Amino acid sequence: QGIARPSVYHAVVVIFLEFFAWGLLTTPMLTVLHETFSHHTFLMNGLIQGVKGFLSFFSAPLIGALSDAWGRKSFLLLTVFFTCAPIPLMRISP
């Protein structure tokens, strides 16, 4: 069943990729926010991160229910893919 037996290493890799992608996207985002809102850069960053957290809080039960029905690995890979997708896209068009 599936690709391999579940282990802690799967979760470690997923968490590393999530935070690595988040870190790579924060610096260019702060640059754009500074150009747009020069006096309120960190306020706008806080609002963006707050909305992201709020939406994550409400979508997590839905993602959890879907992953229970269709398998966790596919949803972990899907979330990691969409978290890391903006990195090459920002390289193509900053």
N, C-alpha and C positions, 0 to 999 in steps of 0.2 A: 504494500500500500504506500503510495506516495513516492517521493524521491529517495528519502532516507529516514532513519529513525530520528525523532526529535531530540534535540539536546540543548544545553545552555548556550552552546556556541552559535546557534541560529539567532537567538535573542541578542547576544553580544554583537554580532555582525550587524543586525538590523539597527540596534540602538546607536552603534558607532556611525553607520551611514546616515542615519537621521540627523544626528548632531553635527556631523561633518558637513553635510549639505547645508544645514541651518547656519553654521559658522561661515561658510563660503558665500552665502547670500546676504549676510548681514552687512558686510563692509560696502559692497556696491549700493545696497539699499540706503544706507546712511548717507552715502555721497549724493544720491539723487534727492533724498529728503532735505539735505543741507542746501542743495541748489534751489529747491522749490520752497521750502519753509526755513529760511536761514536763521530766524530767531526762535523757532519752535521745533527744531530737528528731533530732539529726544522726546518731546511731548508727543509728536506725531508717531514716532517709533513705538512709544508706549501704547498709544491708541491702537496701532496696527497689531501689535503683539497681544493686546487685550482682546481685540475682536477675534483674532486667531484662536486664542485660548477659549473664549466663549463658544465659538463654533465647534472647536474640538470637543469641548465638554458635552455638547448636545449631540454631536454625531458619533461619539465613541460607543454608546449603546447600540446604535444601528449597525455600525461596523462589526461590533462584537457578535451581534445576532447573526449577521450574514456570514461571518467567519465560522461560527458554530455550524451553520448549515452547509457551507461549501468548502471548508478547510481553512486553517489558519495560515499555512505557508503561502498560499496564493494571495491572500489579502496583505500579508506582510510584504511580499515582493511588490505588490501593486502600490502600497503606500510609500515604500522606499523609492520606487521608480518615479512616482509623481513628486516626491520631495526632491530628488536629485535632478529631475528633468530641467528645471530652470537654469542650472549651471551651464550646460552646453548652449542653451538658447541665449543666455546673456553673453556668452562668448561670441556667438554669431552676430547678435544685434544688441550692443550695450545700451 
